[in-house]
Amino acid sequence: MSARASFRTEPMTDREKKEARDALLFLSPWLAGFVLFTAGPILFSLYLSFCRWDVIRPIQWIGLANYQQMFSDRLLLVSLKNTIFYAALYIPLSLVVALSLAMLLNQKVKGIGLFRTLFYLPTLTQGVATFTLWSLIFDPETGLLNRGLRTVIPNPPGWLLDPAWSKPALVLMALWSVGGTMLIFLAGLKNIPADLYEAANIDGAKPWTQFWRVTLPMLSPTIFFNVIMGTIGAFQVFAAAFVLTSGGPSNSTLFYVYYLFNRAFVYFNMGYASAMAWLLFAIVLVLTVIQMRISQKWVHYG
Amino acid sequence: MPAAALRPRPEGVAGRTVSRRRKPFLRSLLPYVALITLSVLFALPFIWMLGTSLTPADLVLDRSRPLFPSRLAWGNYVEAMTVLPFGTFLKNTLLVAVLCMIGQSLSAASVAFAFARLKFPHRDKLFLLVLATMMLPPQVTMIPTFVLWTLPGWVDSLKPLIIPSFFGGGAFFIFLLRQFFLTIPTELEDAARLDGCTSWGIFRHVALPLSKPAVTTVALFSFIGHWNDFLGPLIYTQSMEKKTLAVGLTAFKSLHGTEYHLLMAASVVVLLPILVIFFCAQRYFVEGVVTSGVKG
Protein backbone atom coordinates (compact mmCIF):
# COMPACT_ATOMS: atom_id res chain seq x y z
CA MET A 1 0.00 0.00 0.00
CA SER A 2 2.30 2.74 1.23
CA ALA A 3 5.32 3.44 -0.88
CA ARG A 4 7.36 4.37 2.17
CA ALA A 5 6.62 1.43 4.41
CA SER A 6 10.03 -0.26 4.53
CA PHE A 7 12.00 -0.44 7.76
CA ARG A 8 15.72 -0.97 8.10
CA THR A 9 17.64 -2.35 11.03
CA GLU A 10 20.45 0.23 10.75
CA PRO A 11 20.52 3.11 13.25
CA MET A 12 18.28 6.03 12.32
CA THR A 13 19.75 8.93 10.37
CA ASP A 14 19.19 12.51 11.50
CA ARG A 15 16.46 12.92 8.93
CA GLU A 16 14.68 9.81 10.15
CA LYS A 17 14.95 10.99 13.75
CA LYS A 18 13.45 14.31 12.73
CA GLU A 19 10.59 12.52 10.97
CA ALA A 20 9.92 10.30 13.99
CA ARG A 21 9.79 13.40 16.21
CA ASP A 22 7.35 15.02 13.78
CA ALA A 23 5.24 11.87 13.84
CA LEU A 24 5.10 11.99 17.62
CA LEU A 25 3.74 15.52 17.38
CA PHE A 26 1.08 14.55 14.83
CA LEU A 27 0.12 11.52 16.90
CA SER A 28 0.00 13.40 20.19
CA PRO A 29 -3.77 14.04 20.21
CA TRP A 30 -4.45 10.34 19.80
CA LEU A 31 -1.72 9.30 22.27
CA ALA A 32 -3.09 11.63 24.95
CA GLY A 33 -6.65 10.53 24.20
CA PHE A 34 -5.64 6.87 24.32
CA VAL A 35 -4.14 7.27 27.79
CA LEU A 36 -6.97 9.49 29.13
CA PHE A 37 -10.05 7.94 27.54
CA THR A 38 -9.08 4.37 26.64
CA ALA A 39 -6.11 2.78 28.45
CA GLY A 40 -6.66 4.56 31.78
CA PRO A 41 -10.40 3.82 31.85
CA ILE A 42 -9.78 0.18 30.82
CA LEU A 43 -7.47 -0.34 33.80
CA PHE A 44 -9.78 1.49 36.18
CA SER A 45 -12.79 -0.41 34.87
CA LEU A 46 -11.00 -3.73 35.38
CA TYR A 47 -10.14 -2.69 38.95
CA LEU A 48 -13.72 -1.52 39.61
CA SER A 49 -15.11 -4.84 38.42
CA PHE A 50 -13.53 -6.40 41.54
CA CYS A 51 -14.98 -3.72 43.82
CA ARG A 52 -18.18 -2.43 45.31
CA TRP A 53 -18.72 1.28 44.69
CA ASP A 54 -21.78 3.54 44.77
CA VAL A 55 -19.85 6.74 43.82
CA ILE A 56 -20.44 8.24 47.29
CA ARG A 57 -18.80 5.84 49.77
CA PRO A 58 -15.16 4.73 49.32
CA ILE A 59 -14.33 1.97 46.85
CA GLN A 60 -14.33 -1.45 48.54
CA TRP A 61 -12.41 -4.46 47.18
CA ILE A 62 -14.67 -7.54 47.06
CA GLY A 63 -12.66 -9.87 44.82
CA LEU A 64 -14.67 -12.02 42.45
CA ALA A 65 -18.02 -11.33 44.15
CA ASN A 66 -19.42 -9.25 41.25
CA TYR A 67 -18.63 -12.00 38.77
CA GLN A 68 -20.10 -14.65 41.07
CA GLN A 69 -23.25 -12.59 41.58
CA MET A 70 -23.83 -12.51 37.81
CA PHE A 71 -24.56 -16.25 37.77
CA SER A 72 -27.55 -15.83 40.07
CA ASP A 73 -28.78 -12.51 38.63
CA ARG A 74 -32.12 -13.31 37.04
CA LEU A 75 -32.39 -9.95 35.24
CA LEU A 76 -28.92 -10.35 33.77
CA LEU A 77 -29.96 -13.68 32.32
CA VAL A 78 -33.18 -12.13 30.96
CA SER A 79 -31.25 -9.24 29.38
CA LEU A 80 -28.72 -11.63 27.85
CA LYS A 81 -31.48 -13.81 26.40
CA ASN A 82 -33.26 -10.74 25.00
CA THR A 83 -30.06 -9.53 23.39
CA ILE A 84 -29.27 -12.92 21.85
CA PHE A 85 -32.86 -13.20 20.55
CA TYR A 86 -32.59 -9.73 19.03
CA ALA A 87 -29.18 -10.45 17.47
CA ALA A 88 -30.30 -13.83 16.11
CA LEU A 89 -33.30 -12.20 14.44
CA TYR A 90 -31.64 -8.96 13.33
CA ILE A 91 -28.33 -10.16 11.87
CA PRO A 92 -29.64 -12.65 9.26
CA LEU A 93 -32.63 -10.48 8.35
CA SER A 94 -30.52 -7.35 7.96
CA LEU A 95 -28.07 -9.21 5.71
CA VAL A 96 -30.86 -10.55 3.48
CA VAL A 97 -32.66 -7.19 3.26
CA ALA A 98 -29.44 -5.21 2.68
CA LEU A 99 -28.16 -7.61 0.02
CA SER A 100 -31.53 -7.69 -1.75
CA LEU A 101 -31.67 -3.90 -1.84
CA ALA A 102 -28.07 -3.73 -3.04
CA MET A 103 -28.74 -6.21 -5.86
CA LEU A 104 -31.76 -4.16 -6.94
CA LEU A 105 -29.61 -1.02 -6.93
CA ASN A 106 -26.95 -2.80 -8.97
CA GLN A 107 -29.32 -3.02 -11.97
CA LYS A 108 -28.63 -0.70 -14.82
CA VAL A 109 -31.77 1.40 -14.73
CA LYS A 110 -32.28 5.14 -14.81
CA GLY A 111 -32.55 7.18 -11.62
CA ILE A 112 -30.68 4.65 -9.50
CA GLY A 113 -29.05 7.48 -7.50
CA LEU A 114 -32.45 8.67 -6.32
CA PHE A 115 -33.41 5.20 -5.05
CA ARG A 116 -30.03 4.79 -3.36
CA THR A 117 -30.53 8.12 -1.59
CA LEU A 118 -33.98 7.10 -0.41
CA PHE A 119 -32.88 3.68 0.91
CA TYR A 120 -29.91 5.18 2.73
CA LEU A 121 -31.73 8.14 4.29
CA PRO A 122 -33.25 6.25 7.29
CA THR A 123 -29.74 5.17 8.33
CA LEU A 124 -28.59 8.74 8.71
CA THR A 125 -31.72 9.94 10.47
CA GLN A 126 -31.60 7.07 12.99
CA GLY A 127 -32.02 8.60 16.43
CA VAL A 128 -34.56 9.76 18.96
CA ALA A 129 -36.65 11.54 16.31
CA THR A 130 -37.19 8.41 14.21
CA PHE A 131 -37.62 6.25 17.33
CA THR A 132 -40.43 8.60 18.35
CA LEU A 133 -41.89 8.30 14.87
CA TRP A 134 -41.88 4.50 15.12
CA SER A 135 -43.56 4.58 18.52
CA LEU A 136 -46.51 6.13 16.65
CA ILE A 137 -46.28 3.72 13.75
CA PHE A 138 -46.41 0.78 16.20
CA ASP A 139 -49.45 2.13 18.07
CA PRO A 140 -51.84 -0.89 17.93
CA GLU A 141 -54.94 1.26 17.38
CA THR A 142 -54.02 4.39 15.45
CA GLY A 143 -50.60 3.39 14.10
CA LEU A 144 -49.73 3.24 10.43
CA LEU A 145 -48.54 -0.38 10.61
CA ASN A 146 -51.72 -1.89 12.06
CA ARG A 147 -53.94 0.30 9.91
CA GLY A 148 -52.20 -1.26 6.95
CA LEU A 149 -52.24 -4.77 8.40
CA ARG A 150 -55.95 -4.60 9.26
CA THR A 151 -56.74 -4.54 5.57
CA VAL A 152 -55.15 -8.01 5.34
CA ILE A 153 -55.60 -9.66 8.76
CA PRO A 154 -58.37 -8.95 11.30
CA ASN A 155 -56.25 -8.91 14.50
CA PRO A 156 -52.73 -7.54 13.98
CA PRO A 157 -50.27 -7.81 16.90
CA GLY A 158 -49.96 -5.25 19.70
CA TRP A 159 -46.26 -4.71 18.82
CA LEU A 160 -44.56 -2.70 21.57
CA LEU A 161 -47.33 -3.50 24.06
CA ASP A 162 -47.01 -7.26 23.61
CA PRO A 163 -43.97 -9.00 25.17
CA ALA A 164 -43.99 -11.55 22.34
CA TRP A 165 -43.88 -8.88 19.63
CA SER A 166 -41.79 -6.10 21.17
CA LYS A 167 -38.43 -7.47 20.03
CA PRO A 168 -39.59 -8.27 16.46
CA ALA A 169 -40.98 -4.73 16.36
CA LEU A 170 -37.58 -3.26 17.24
CA VAL A 171 -35.95 -5.51 14.63
CA LEU A 172 -38.45 -4.30 12.03
CA MET A 173 -37.60 -0.71 12.89
CA ALA A 174 -33.86 -1.45 12.68
CA LEU A 175 -34.35 -3.05 9.24
CA TRP A 176 -35.56 0.31 8.00
CA SER A 177 -32.02 1.56 8.71
CA VAL A 178 -29.93 -1.11 6.92
CA GLY A 179 -28.75 1.48 4.39
CA GLY A 180 -25.12 1.42 5.56
CA THR A 181 -24.88 -2.36 5.15
CA MET A 182 -26.66 -2.02 1.81
CA LEU A 183 -24.08 0.48 0.50
CA ILE A 184 -21.20 -1.77 1.55
CA PHE A 185 -22.84 -4.70 -0.29
CA LEU A 186 -23.42 -2.49 -3.33
CA ALA A 187 -19.74 -1.57 -3.46
CA GLY A 188 -18.86 -5.24 -3.07
CA LEU A 189 -21.16 -6.18 -5.97
CA LYS A 190 -19.57 -3.54 -8.19
CA ASN A 191 -16.14 -5.01 -7.45
CA ILE A 192 -17.07 -8.42 -8.89
CA PRO A 193 -15.38 -8.63 -12.32
CA ALA A 194 -17.90 -8.70 -15.17
CA ASP A 195 -16.00 -11.46 -17.00
CA LEU A 196 -16.99 -13.94 -14.27
CA TYR A 197 -20.62 -13.44 -15.24
CA GLU A 198 -19.77 -13.61 -18.93
CA ALA A 199 -18.03 -16.93 -18.40
CA ALA A 200 -21.03 -18.18 -16.41
CA ASN A 201 -23.34 -17.03 -19.21
CA ILE A 202 -21.32 -18.85 -21.82
CA ASP A 203 -21.55 -21.98 -19.67
CA GLY A 204 -25.32 -21.47 -19.69
CA ALA A 205 -25.67 -20.84 -15.96
CA LYS A 206 -29.09 -19.57 -14.91
CA PRO A 207 -29.29 -16.31 -12.91
CA TRP A 208 -30.06 -18.28 -9.74
CA THR A 209 -26.99 -20.49 -10.23
CA GLN A 210 -24.89 -17.40 -10.98
CA PHE A 211 -26.05 -15.91 -7.70
CA TRP A 212 -24.98 -18.99 -5.71
CA ARG A 213 -21.81 -19.80 -7.67
CA VAL A 214 -20.48 -16.32 -8.53
CA THR A 215 -22.12 -13.54 -6.54
CA LEU A 216 -22.12 -15.11 -3.07
CA PRO A 217 -18.57 -16.54 -3.14
CA MET A 218 -17.16 -13.29 -4.56
CA LEU A 219 -19.09 -11.31 -1.97
CA SER A 220 -18.10 -13.51 0.97
CA PRO A 221 -15.47 -11.11 2.42
CA THR A 222 -18.10 -8.34 2.40
CA ILE A 223 -20.67 -10.64 3.99
CA PHE A 224 -18.13 -11.58 6.65
CA PHE A 225 -17.39 -7.90 7.38
CA ASN A 226 -21.11 -7.18 7.71
CA VAL A 227 -21.69 -10.20 9.98
CA ILE A 228 -18.95 -9.00 12.36
CA MET A 229 -20.19 -5.38 12.37
CA GLY A 230 -23.80 -6.57 12.72
CA THR A 231 -22.91 -8.73 15.73
CA ILE A 232 -21.06 -5.89 17.46
CA GLY A 233 -23.96 -3.52 16.71
CA ALA A 234 -26.71 -5.92 17.83
CA PHE A 235 -25.03 -6.46 21.20
CA GLN A 236 -24.95 -2.67 21.67
CA VAL A 237 -28.70 -2.16 21.19
CA PHE A 238 -29.89 0.34 23.78
CA ALA A 239 -31.25 3.73 22.69
CA ALA A 240 -34.18 2.29 20.69
CA ALA A 241 -35.43 0.32 23.70
CA PHE A 242 -34.81 3.23 26.06
CA VAL A 243 -36.92 5.61 23.98
CA LEU A 244 -39.60 3.23 22.68
CA THR A 245 -40.31 0.73 25.46
CA SER A 246 -38.28 1.67 28.58
CA GLY A 247 -37.28 -2.01 28.60
CA GLY A 248 -40.86 -3.28 28.83
CA PRO A 249 -43.36 -4.79 28.54
CA SER A 250 -42.43 -7.32 31.27
CA ASN A 251 -38.69 -6.73 30.66
CA SER A 252 -39.05 -8.14 27.13
CA THR A 253 -36.82 -5.37 25.70
CA LEU A 254 -34.44 -5.09 28.64
CA PHE A 255 -31.27 -5.60 26.60
CA TYR A 256 -27.84 -6.23 28.06
CA VAL A 257 -26.50 -2.69 27.63
CA TYR A 258 -29.79 -1.28 28.93
CA TYR A 259 -29.48 -3.36 32.10
CA LEU A 260 -25.84 -2.31 32.40
CA PHE A 261 -26.88 1.33 32.06
CA ASN A 262 -29.52 0.88 34.80
CA ARG A 263 -27.02 -0.79 37.11
CA ALA A 264 -24.50 2.01 36.55
CA PHE A 265 -26.53 5.20 36.31
CA VAL A 266 -29.82 4.37 38.03
CA TYR A 267 -28.68 2.14 40.94
CA PHE A 268 -25.04 3.34 40.93
CA ASN A 269 -23.62 -0.20 41.23
CA MET A 270 -20.47 0.95 39.43
CA GLY A 271 -18.49 -2.19 40.33
CA TYR A 272 -21.14 -4.60 39.15
CA ALA A 273 -21.76 -2.60 35.96
CA SER A 274 -18.03 -2.64 35.21
CA ALA A 275 -17.97 -6.42 35.63
CA MET A 276 -20.94 -6.58 33.23
CA ALA A 277 -19.03 -4.48 30.68
CA TRP A 278 -16.14 -6.96 30.81
CA LEU A 279 -18.50 -9.90 30.35
CA LEU A 280 -19.92 -8.10 27.29
CA PHE A 281 -16.41 -7.58 25.92
CA ALA A 282 -15.64 -11.27 26.48
CA ILE A 283 -18.86 -12.34 24.72
CA VAL A 284 -18.26 -10.13 21.69
CA LEU A 285 -14.62 -11.21 21.52
CA VAL A 286 -15.49 -14.92 21.67
CA LEU A 287 -18.20 -14.50 19.02
CA THR A 288 -15.77 -12.65 16.75
CA VAL A 289 -13.07 -15.31 17.16
CA ILE A 290 -15.61 -18.08 16.44
CA GLN A 291 -16.82 -16.23 13.35
CA MET A 292 -13.23 -15.79 12.18
CA ARG A 293 -12.59 -19.52 12.60
CA ILE A 294 -15.75 -20.44 10.69
CA SER A 295 -14.99 -17.83 8.04
CA GLN A 296 -11.90 -19.76 6.93
CA LYS A 297 -14.32 -22.39 5.63
CA TRP A 298 -16.57 -20.07 3.62
CA VAL A 299 -14.90 -16.73 2.99
CA HIS A 300 -13.22 -16.63 -0.40
CA TYR A 301 -10.54 -13.97 -0.90
CA GLY A 302 -10.18 -13.57 -4.64
CA MET B 1 -8.23 -11.22 -10.77
CA PRO B 2 -6.85 -11.26 -14.34
CA ALA B 3 -8.58 -8.79 -16.61
CA ALA B 4 -9.41 -11.29 -19.32
CA ALA B 5 -12.70 -9.87 -20.58
CA LEU B 6 -12.89 -9.68 -24.34
CA ARG B 7 -15.09 -6.62 -24.34
CA PRO B 8 -14.90 -4.27 -21.36
CA ARG B 9 -18.17 -3.91 -19.52
CA PRO B 10 -18.71 -1.26 -16.91
CA GLU B 11 -20.66 -3.43 -14.49
CA GLY B 12 -21.21 -7.09 -13.77
CA VAL B 13 -24.92 -7.74 -13.45
CA ALA B 14 -26.23 -11.25 -13.36
CA GLY B 15 -28.27 -12.35 -16.35
CA ARG B 16 -28.11 -9.09 -18.24
CA THR B 17 -25.26 -9.74 -20.57
CA VAL B 18 -26.67 -12.14 -23.15
CA SER B 19 -30.07 -11.19 -24.44
CA ARG B 20 -30.88 -7.54 -24.04
CA ARG B 21 -33.03 -7.44 -27.16
CA ARG B 22 -34.97 -10.62 -26.55
CA LYS B 23 -36.01 -9.52 -23.07
CA PRO B 24 -39.76 -8.92 -22.94
CA PHE B 25 -40.89 -5.38 -22.23
CA LEU B 26 -42.73 -6.35 -19.06
CA ARG B 27 -39.65 -8.03 -17.59
CA SER B 28 -37.59 -4.91 -18.12
CA LEU B 29 -40.14 -3.04 -16.04
CA LEU B 30 -39.71 -5.45 -13.13
CA PRO B 31 -36.75 -3.69 -11.46
CA TYR B 32 -38.68 -0.41 -11.57
CA VAL B 33 -41.77 -1.95 -10.03
CA ALA B 34 -39.66 -3.43 -7.19
CA LEU B 35 -37.66 -0.22 -6.67
CA ILE B 36 -40.72 2.02 -6.64
CA THR B 37 -42.68 -0.27 -4.29
CA LEU B 38 -39.74 -0.36 -1.88
CA SER B 39 -39.25 3.40 -2.16
CA VAL B 40 -42.84 3.94 -1.10
CA LEU B 41 -42.30 1.58 1.86
CA PHE B 42 -39.10 3.40 2.87
CA ALA B 43 -40.63 6.86 2.46
CA LEU B 44 -43.96 6.09 4.10
CA PRO B 45 -42.77 6.57 7.72
CA PHE B 46 -41.43 10.04 6.80
CA ILE B 47 -44.68 10.96 5.05
CA TRP B 48 -46.67 9.71 8.04
CA MET B 49 -44.46 11.83 10.27
CA LEU B 50 -45.06 14.97 8.25
CA GLY B 51 -48.79 14.28 7.97
CA THR B 52 -49.19 13.67 11.71
CA SER B 53 -47.23 16.82 12.54
CA LEU B 54 -49.81 18.84 10.59
CA THR B 55 -52.91 17.05 11.92
CA PRO B 56 -55.17 19.07 14.27
CA ALA B 57 -55.14 17.84 17.89
CA ASP B 58 -58.73 16.60 17.83
CA LEU B 59 -58.11 14.31 14.82
CA VAL B 60 -54.77 12.79 15.72
CA LEU B 61 -56.16 9.74 17.60
CA ASP B 62 -58.74 9.01 14.89
CA ARG B 63 -58.17 5.48 13.58
CA SER B 64 -59.20 6.37 10.06
CA ARG B 65 -57.64 9.80 9.60
CA PRO B 66 -56.03 10.40 6.19
CA LEU B 67 -52.24 10.67 5.70
CA PHE B 68 -52.61 14.42 5.36
CA PRO B 69 -55.46 16.32 7.02
CA SER B 70 -57.74 18.54 4.94
CA ARG B 71 -56.81 21.58 6.99
CA LEU B 72 -53.12 21.77 7.89
CA ALA B 73 -52.47 22.72 11.52
CA TRP B 74 -49.21 24.68 11.18
CA GLY B 75 -49.81 25.91 14.72
CA ASN B 76 -48.60 22.49 15.96
CA TYR B 77 -45.05 23.56 15.18
CA VAL B 78 -45.36 26.79 17.14
CA GLU B 79 -46.86 24.93 20.09
CA ALA B 80 -44.25 22.14 20.01
CA MET B 81 -41.41 24.65 19.93
CA THR B 82 -42.73 26.62 22.90
CA VAL B 83 -43.74 23.86 25.37
CA LEU B 84 -40.09 23.05 26.07
CA PRO B 85 -37.02 25.29 25.66
CA PHE B 86 -36.26 24.02 22.16
CA GLY B 87 -34.17 27.12 21.41
CA THR B 88 -31.81 26.11 24.23
CA PHE B 89 -31.71 22.47 23.07
CA LEU B 90 -30.92 23.64 19.54
CA LYS B 91 -28.15 25.94 20.73
CA ASN B 92 -26.58 23.15 22.83
CA THR B 93 -26.83 20.61 20.03
CA LEU B 94 -25.28 22.97 17.50
CA LEU B 95 -22.48 23.85 19.91
CA VAL B 96 -21.65 20.18 20.55
CA ALA B 97 -22.04 19.07 16.93
CA VAL B 98 -20.01 21.91 15.40
CA LEU B 99 -17.15 21.79 17.93
CA CYS B 100 -16.97 17.99 17.76
CA MET B 101 -16.95 18.19 13.98
CA ILE B 102 -13.97 20.55 14.06
CA GLY B 103 -12.18 18.55 16.75
CA GLN B 104 -12.68 15.16 15.16
CA SER B 105 -11.78 16.17 11.61
CA LEU B 106 -8.63 18.06 12.60
CA SER B 107 -7.27 15.59 15.12
CA ALA B 108 -8.16 12.51 13.05
CA ALA B 109 -6.48 14.12 10.03
CA SER B 110 -3.33 14.85 12.01
CA VAL B 111 -3.09 11.28 13.38
CA ALA B 112 -3.99 9.72 10.02
CA PHE B 113 -1.30 11.83 8.34
CA ALA B 114 1.37 10.43 10.67
CA PHE B 115 0.25 6.84 9.99
CA ALA B 116 0.03 7.31 6.22
CA ARG B 117 2.91 9.64 5.50
CA LEU B 118 5.60 9.57 8.17
CA LYS B 119 8.07 6.87 9.11
CA PHE B 120 8.56 6.08 12.75
CA PRO B 121 9.36 3.00 14.83
CA HIS B 122 6.48 0.59 15.62
CA ARG B 123 4.16 2.41 13.24
CA ASP B 124 2.26 -0.66 12.08
CA LYS B 125 1.89 -2.06 15.60
CA LEU B 126 0.57 1.27 16.81
CA PHE B 127 -1.91 1.42 13.93
CA LEU B 128 -3.17 -2.05 14.86
CA LEU B 129 -3.72 -0.69 18.37
CA VAL B 130 -5.83 2.13 16.90
CA LEU B 131 -7.94 -0.41 15.02
CA ALA B 132 -8.20 -2.64 18.09
CA THR B 133 -9.89 0.16 20.04
CA MET B 134 -12.82 -0.21 17.61
CA MET B 135 -13.46 -3.69 19.03
CA LEU B 136 -13.76 -2.44 22.60
CA PRO B 137 -17.40 -1.94 23.63
CA PRO B 138 -17.81 1.69 24.77
CA GLN B 139 -19.47 0.39 27.96
CA VAL B 140 -16.08 -0.74 29.26
CA THR B 141 -14.71 2.79 29.35
CA MET B 142 -18.05 4.52 29.99
CA ILE B 143 -18.02 4.36 33.81
CA PRO B 144 -14.37 5.38 34.43
CA THR B 145 -14.77 8.19 31.89
CA PHE B 146 -17.84 9.38 33.77
CA VAL B 147 -15.84 9.30 37.01
CA LEU B 148 -13.04 11.22 35.27
CA TRP B 149 -15.43 14.07 34.40
CA THR B 150 -16.74 14.27 37.95
CA LEU B 151 -13.20 15.20 39.12
CA PRO B 152 -13.23 18.74 37.66
CA GLY B 153 -17.00 18.89 38.38
CA TRP B 154 -17.95 18.92 34.69
CA VAL B 155 -20.88 16.52 34.83
CA ASP B 156 -24.06 18.36 33.83
CA SER B 157 -22.13 20.45 31.33
CA LEU B 158 -21.41 20.06 27.63
CA LYS B 159 -17.65 19.74 28.18
CA PRO B 160 -17.57 15.91 28.46
CA LEU B 161 -19.43 15.74 25.14
CA ILE B 162 -17.06 18.08 23.32
CA ILE B 163 -13.53 17.72 24.71
CA PRO B 164 -12.85 14.04 23.81
CA SER B 165 -13.39 14.85 20.11
CA PHE B 166 -10.13 16.79 20.07
CA PHE B 167 -8.14 13.72 21.14
CA GLY B 168 -7.66 11.72 17.97
CA GLY B 169 -11.17 11.75 16.55
CA GLY B 170 -11.77 8.02 16.91
CA ALA B 171 -10.40 4.94 15.16
CA PHE B 172 -13.01 4.94 12.38
CA PHE B 173 -12.19 8.44 11.14
CA ILE B 174 -8.43 7.90 11.52
CA PHE B 175 -8.74 4.78 9.40
CA LEU B 176 -10.86 6.51 6.75
CA LEU B 177 -8.47 9.45 6.38
CA ARG B 178 -5.37 7.25 6.43
CA GLN B 179 -6.75 5.26 3.50
CA PHE B 180 -7.18 8.52 1.62
CA PHE B 181 -3.76 9.98 2.50
CA LEU B 182 -2.12 6.77 1.26
CA THR B 183 -3.40 7.47 -2.24
CA ILE B 184 -1.59 10.81 -2.56
CA PRO B 185 1.44 10.34 -4.86
CA THR B 186 4.78 10.40 -3.02
CA GLU B 187 6.29 12.56 -5.77
CA LEU B 188 4.31 15.58 -4.58
CA GLU B 189 5.59 15.09 -1.08
CA ASP B 190 9.20 14.55 -2.18
CA ALA B 191 9.10 17.69 -4.30
CA ALA B 192 7.74 19.66 -1.38
CA ARG B 193 10.45 18.28 0.92
CA LEU B 194 13.16 19.24 -1.59
CA ASP B 195 11.75 22.76 -1.53
CA GLY B 196 12.36 22.74 2.22
CA CYS B 197 8.83 21.97 3.31
CA THR B 198 8.47 20.58 6.85
CA SER B 199 6.14 17.72 7.79
CA TRP B 200 3.68 20.30 9.03
CA GLY B 201 3.94 22.16 5.72
CA ILE B 202 3.25 18.97 3.78
CA PHE B 203 0.25 18.22 6.00
CA ARG B 204 -1.10 21.75 5.72
CA HIS B 205 -0.31 22.52 2.06
CA VAL B 206 -0.23 19.12 0.31
CA ALA B 207 -2.18 16.46 2.21
CA LEU B 208 -5.11 18.49 3.53
CA PRO B 209 -5.93 20.43 0.33
CA LEU B 210 -5.77 17.21 -1.72
CA SER B 211 -8.03 15.39 0.76
CA LYS B 212 -10.90 17.83 0.90
CA PRO B 213 -13.50 15.19 -0.08
CA ALA B 214 -12.32 12.75 2.62
CA VAL B 215 -12.10 15.44 5.30
CA THR B 216 -15.57 16.67 4.30
CA THR B 217 -16.91 13.14 4.63
CA VAL B 218 -15.45 12.84 8.12
CA ALA B 219 -16.79 16.28 9.09
CA LEU B 220 -20.31 15.46 7.90
CA PHE B 221 -20.41 12.05 9.58
CA SER B 222 -19.10 13.62 12.76
CA PHE B 223 -21.69 16.39 12.72
CA ILE B 224 -24.60 14.02 12.15
CA GLY B 225 -23.25 11.49 14.63
CA HIS B 226 -23.18 14.11 17.37
CA TRP B 227 -26.49 15.61 16.28
CA ASN B 228 -28.10 12.16 16.77
CA ASP B 229 -26.00 11.14 19.80
CA PHE B 230 -28.16 9.98 22.66
CA LEU B 231 -26.16 8.05 25.25
CA GLY B 232 -23.56 10.81 25.80
CA PRO B 233 -26.04 13.63 26.54
CA LEU B 234 -28.20 11.18 28.52
CA ILE B 235 -25.33 10.44 30.91
CA TYR B 236 -23.72 13.87 31.09
CA THR B 237 -26.60 16.36 31.05
CA GLN B 238 -29.23 16.60 33.75
CA SER B 239 -30.69 20.12 33.87
CA MET B 240 -32.98 21.38 31.09
CA GLU B 241 -30.57 24.21 30.16
CA LYS B 242 -27.88 21.67 29.29
CA LYS B 243 -29.92 19.14 27.29
CA THR B 244 -29.46 18.56 23.57
CA LEU B 245 -32.27 17.99 21.08
CA ALA B 246 -32.04 14.18 21.31
CA VAL B 247 -32.50 14.00 25.08
CA GLY B 248 -34.81 17.03 25.06
CA LEU B 249 -37.09 15.21 22.65
CA THR B 250 -37.08 12.18 24.98
CA ALA B 251 -38.14 14.46 27.84
CA PHE B 252 -40.84 15.88 25.58
CA LYS B 253 -42.00 12.36 24.77
CA SER B 254 -42.40 11.42 28.43
CA LEU B 255 -44.28 14.66 29.16
CA HIS B 256 -46.54 14.74 26.09
CA GLY B 257 -46.54 11.08 25.05
CA THR B 258 -50.07 11.06 23.66
CA GLU B 259 -49.94 14.43 21.91
CA TYR B 260 -48.75 12.78 18.73
CA HIS B 261 -49.11 15.90 16.59
CA LEU B 262 -46.72 17.86 18.83
CA LEU B 263 -44.28 14.95 19.12
CA MET B 264 -44.09 14.65 15.35
CA ALA B 265 -43.75 18.40 14.83
CA ALA B 266 -40.81 18.41 17.25
CA SER B 267 -39.30 15.34 15.55
CA VAL B 268 -39.56 16.93 12.11
CA VAL B 269 -37.69 19.96 13.41
CA VAL B 270 -34.95 17.71 14.84
CA LEU B 271 -34.61 15.81 11.55
CA LEU B 272 -34.72 18.82 9.23
CA PRO B 273 -31.02 19.81 9.43
CA ILE B 274 -29.94 16.21 8.73
CA LEU B 275 -32.19 16.04 5.70
CA VAL B 276 -30.85 19.33 4.35
CA ILE B 277 -27.22 18.28 4.87
CA PHE B 278 -27.82 14.88 3.33
CA PHE B 279 -29.48 16.16 0.20
CA CYS B 280 -26.77 18.78 -0.32
CA ALA B 281 -23.85 16.43 0.22
CA GLN B 282 -25.04 12.87 -0.28
CA ARG B 283 -22.10 11.66 -2.35
CA TYR B 284 -19.73 12.22 0.59
CA PHE B 285 -21.78 9.90 2.77
CA VAL B 286 -22.00 7.19 0.16
CA GLU B 287 -18.24 7.32 -0.50
CA GLY B 288 -17.45 7.34 3.20
CA VAL B 289 -19.43 4.17 3.88
CA VAL B 290 -17.93 2.45 0.87
CA THR B 291 -14.37 3.30 1.93
CA SER B 292 -14.92 1.94 5.42
CA GLY B 293 -16.42 -1.32 4.24
CA VAL B 294 -14.64 -2.36 1.10
CA LYS B 295 -11.16 -0.97 1.14
CA GLY B 296 -10.91 -2.20 4.74
Interface residues (C-beta under 8 A of the other chain):
Chain A: M1 S2 A3 R4 A5 F7 E16 E19 A20 D22 A23 L24 F26 L27 P29 W30 L31 A32 G33 F34 L36 F37 T38 G40 P41 I42 F44 S45 L48 V55 L101 L104 L105 N106 Q107 K108 V109 F115 R116 T117 L118 F119 Y120 L121 P122 L124 T125 Q126 G127 V128 A129 T130 T132 L133 W134 S135 L136 I137 E141 T142 L144 R147 W176 G180 L183 I184 L186 A187 G188 L189 K190 N191 I192 P193 A194 D195 L196 Y197 E198 N201 K206 P207 Q210 F211 V214 T215 T222 F225 N226 I232 F235 Q236 F238 A239 F242 V243 V257 L260 F261 A264 F265 M270 A273 S274 M276 A277 W278 L280 F281 V284 L285 T288 G302
Chain B: M1 A3 A4 A5 L6 P8 R9 P10 E11 G12 V13 A14 G15 R16 T17 V18 P31 Y32 A34 L35 L38 S39 F42 A43 L44 P45 F46 W48 M49 T52 V60 L61 D62 R63 S64 R65 S107 S110 V111 F113 A114 F115 A116 R117 L118 K119 F120 P121 R123 D124 L126 L129 V130 T133 M135 L136 P137 P138 Q139 V140 T141 M142 I143 P144 T145 F146 V147 L148 T150 P164 F166 F167 G168 G169 I174 L182 T186 T198 S199 W200 F203 I224 W227 N228 F230 L231 L234 I235 L245 A246 V247 L249 T250 K253 Y260 L263 M264 A266 S267 V268 V270 L271 I274 L275 F278 F279 Q282 F285 V286 V289 V290 S292 G293 V294 G296
